[in-house]
């Protein structure tokens, strides 16, 4: 399916997005790759139903408002200069991310939902297309090895970089910001060595990964994060790059954040 065909499907299949979300039309897309790291293999066509994705990574102000309302548990960022109101909320566990999304009537996106939202229907390498990842397009390590495109944090070092305010770079074709770079984003799925190793659970329609994303999954101890961050170079910012980490975020990484998704049913309740 071409990008143009995908845009036609977007018009046909999407309802009015809830405030702050964009619609990702249901249908097939190319997931994974055959020439990247082994955990991205094999490339295959999978199907996801229409869903809605947050336009921005969840920021500090929204997360702390949920905490203040006693609907989310506190999550402390261990480093200074990562807690401005419109910076992405980082230092969170997978459980924090799930809890926030549920509290606001949404869900943490599946890995397949995340990749379709980032990649579209044309198999693009980066969320904006196939042009290289640069500091004009994403908040990443620049070609000189400087974190966050050379923007240094205030107080302390933490390799001198920091997240930037959400939406600091242009949006992707569906209207999403920071799908590459700024902060890594938790997704719902348990990690597997590859899509091949995951087997039928990763091949069916609307895949949810090993054990269909159940609360426990024998033999699996890590969840998936996607999208790269301010700390890492361009090769981590592709639409297919997969990173794994313990859901308790131990050791704590201050560049792990998230955004939420909504099914058609969830979106109807939010409109």
C-alpha positions in Angstrom: 0.0 0.0 0.0 1.4 3.4 -0.9 1.4 6.5 1.3 -1.3 8.0 -0.9 -3.5 5.0 -0.6 -2.9 5.0 3.2 -4.1 8.7 3.3 -7.3 7.7 1.5 -7.9 5.0 4.0 -7.3 7.5 6.8 -10.2 9.6 5.5 -12.5 6.6 5.1 -11.7 4.7 8.3 -11.3 7.4 10.9 -13.7 9.1 13.1 -13.2 12.5 14.7 -10.1 12.1 17.0 -10.4 13.0 20.6 -8.7 16.2 21.6 -4.9 15.9 21.5 -5.0 12.7 19.4 -4.6 11.7 15.8 -6.3 8.8 14.0 -4.3 5.9 12.6 -6.4 4.1 10.1 -6.9 0.4 10.4 -5.4 -2.0 7.9 -2.1 -3.7 7.0 1.4 -2.3 7.3 4.9 -3.5 7.0 6.4 -4.3 10.5 10.0 -5.0 11.2 13.0 -5.3 8.8 15.3 -7.9 7.4 18.5 -5.9 7.4 18.5 -4.3 10.9 19.2 -5.9 14.3 18.1 -9.5 14.7 15.3 -8.5 17.1 13.6 -6.6 14.2 13.3 -9.7 12.0 11.6 -10.8 9.9 9.8 -8.0 8.1 6.1 -9.0 7.7 2.8 -7.5 6.9 0.4 -7.3 9.9 -3.0 -5.8 10.5 -4.1 -3.4 13.2 -7.6 -2.0 13.7 -8.2 1.8 13.6 -6.9 3.5 16.7 -6.0 6.9 18.0 -2.5 8.1 19.2 -1.5 11.0 21.4 -0.1 13.8 19.3 2.6 14.5 22.0 4.5 12.4 24.5 2.9 12.7 27.9 4.5 15.8 29.5 5.3 16.6 33.1 2.3 18.9 33.6 -0.2 16.3 32.5 1.4 13.6 34.5 1.6 15.7 37.7 -2.0 16.7 37.3 -3.0 13.1 37.3 -0.9 12.6 40.5 -2.5 15.6 42.1 -5.9 14.1 41.3 -4.8 10.9 43.0 -5.4 8.9 39.9 -1.7 8.3 39.2 1.2 7.3 41.4 4.1 9.7 41.8 7.1 9.1 39.6 10.3 11.0 40.5 12.8 12.1 37.9 16.3 11.6 39.4 18.0 14.3 37.4 17.6 18.1 37.4 16.3 20.0 34.3 14.0 17.2 33.2 10.8 18.5 34.9 9.7 21.6 33.0 6.0 21.5 32.5 6.1 20.7 28.7 9.1 18.3 28.8 8.2 14.7 28.4 7.6 12.9 31.8 10.6 10.6 32.1 12.0 8.3 34.7 8.7 6.4 34.8 8.2 2.7 35.0 6.2 0.7 32.6 3.6 0.4 35.4 3.4 4.2 35.7 2.8 4.5 32.0 0.1 1.9 32.0 -1.5 3.5 35.0 -1.6 7.0 33.6 -3.1 5.8 30.3 -5.8 3.9 32.1 -6.5 6.9 34.3 -7.2 9.1 31.3 -9.4 6.5 29.6 -6.8 5.3 27.1 -4.2 2.4 26.9 -0.5 2.1 26.4 -0.1 1.4 22.7 0.9 -2.1 21.6 4.2 -2.3 19.8 2.4 -2.9 16.5 0.2 0.2 17.1 3.3 2.2 17.9 5.1 1.1 14.8 2.2 1.7 12.5 1.7 5.2 13.9 5.4 5.8 13.3 5.9 4.0 10.0 2.6 4.5 8.1 1.7 2.2 5.2 4.7 3.0 3.0 7.4 1.2 5.1 9.3 4.4 5.8 12.6 4.2 7.7 11.9 7.2 9.9 8.6 8.7 11.1 8.9 11.6 8.6 10.0 9.5 5.6 13.3 8.0 4.4 15.4 11.2 4.7 18.2 10.8 7.3 17.7 11.5 11.0 19.1 15.0 11.7 18.7 17.5 14.5 16.3 19.4 12.3 14.0 16.4 12.4 14.5 14.8 15.8 16.0 15.4 19.2 18.9 12.9 19.1 22.7 12.8 19.5 24.1 15.0 16.8 27.0 14.1 14.3 29.5 15.6 16.8 28.4 13.2 19.5 26.6 15.9 21.5 23.5 14.7 23.3 20.1 16.4 22.6 21.5 18.1 19.5 24.0 20.1 21.6 21.4 21.5 24.1 23.0 21.2 27.6 21.1 20.7 30.8 21.2 23.1 33.7 23.0 21.9 36.8 25.0 18.7 36.9 25.9 16.9 33.7 24.2 13.6 32.9 26.3 13.7 29.8 25.2 17.4 29.5 22.0 16.7 27.5 18.3 16.8 28.3 14.9 16.2 26.8 13.5 19.2 25.0 9.9 20.5 25.3 7.5 18.2 23.4 6.8 19.3 19.9 10.2 20.9 19.4 10.5 19.3 15.9 8.1 19.1 13.0 5.2 16.6 13.0 5.0 13.3 11.1 2.4 12.8 8.3 -0.3 11.8 10.8 0.4 14.9 12.9 2.5 13.2 15.7 5.5 14.8 17.4 8.7 13.2 18.7 8.0 9.7 17.4 11.8 9.7 16.9 14.0 11.1 19.6 13.4 13.2 22.7 12.4 10.3 25.0 12.1 6.6 24.5 8.5 5.4 24.7 7.2 2.4 26.6 4.8 0.2 24.7 2.7 -2.6 26.1 4.4 -5.7 24.8 6.7 -8.1 26.5 10.1 -8.3 24.7 11.1 -11.2 22.5 14.4 -12.0 20.8 12.7 -11.5 17.5 9.3 -11.5 15.8 10.2 -15.0 14.6 10.9 -16.1 18.2 7.6 -14.6 19.3 5.7 -16.7 16.8 2.0 -16.7 16.2 1.4 -14.1 19.0 3.2 -11.6 16.9 1.8 -12.7 13.6 -2.0 -12.5 14.2 -4.2 -9.4 13.6 -3.8 -6.8 16.3 -0.7 -8.5 17.8 0.0 -7.9 21.4 3.3 -9.7 21.7 4.3 -12.7 23.8 1.4 -14.0 26.1 -0.8 -11.4 24.4 0.6 -8.8 26.8 -0.7 -10.5 29.9 0.4 -9.3 33.3 2.9 -12.2 33.6 4.6 -14.1 30.9 6.8 -17.1 31.7 10.3 -16.7 30.3 9.9 -13.0 29.7 11.2 -10.3 32.0 11.4 -7.2 29.9 9.0 -4.9 28.1 9.7 -2.9 24.9 10.5 0.8 24.4 10.6 2.5 21.0 11.6 5.6 19.2 15.1 6.5 20.4 15.9 9.5 22.6 18.0 12.6 23.1 20.8 10.4 24.4 21.2 8.1 21.4 22.4 8.6 17.7 20.3 8.4 14.6 20.3 4.6 14.2 18.2 4.3 17.3 15.5 6.7 15.9 14.2 4.5 13.1 10.6 3.2 13.0 11.8 -0.4 13.5 14.5 -0.1 16.3 13.5 -2.1 19.4 15.0 -1.7 22.9 14.1 -3.8 25.9 14.1 -3.0 29.6 12.7 -4.2 32.9 9.1 -2.8 33.4 10.2 -1.6 36.9 12.8 0.7 35.0 15.7 -0.7 37.0 18.3 0.7 36.7 16.3 3.9 36.3 16.7 5.6 32.9 15.8 9.3 32.8 15.0 9.1 29.1 12.1 6.7 29.2 8.7 8.2 28.7 5.5 7.3 26.9 2.4 8.4 25.1 -1.1 6.8 25.1 -3.4 5.3 22.5 -7.2 4.8 22.3 -9.3 2.2 20.6 -12.5 3.2 18.8 -14.5 2.4 21.9 -12.2 4.4 24.2 -12.2 7.3 21.7 -16.0 7.4 21.7 -16.0 7.8 25.5 -13.4 10.6 25.2 -15.2 12.7 22.5 
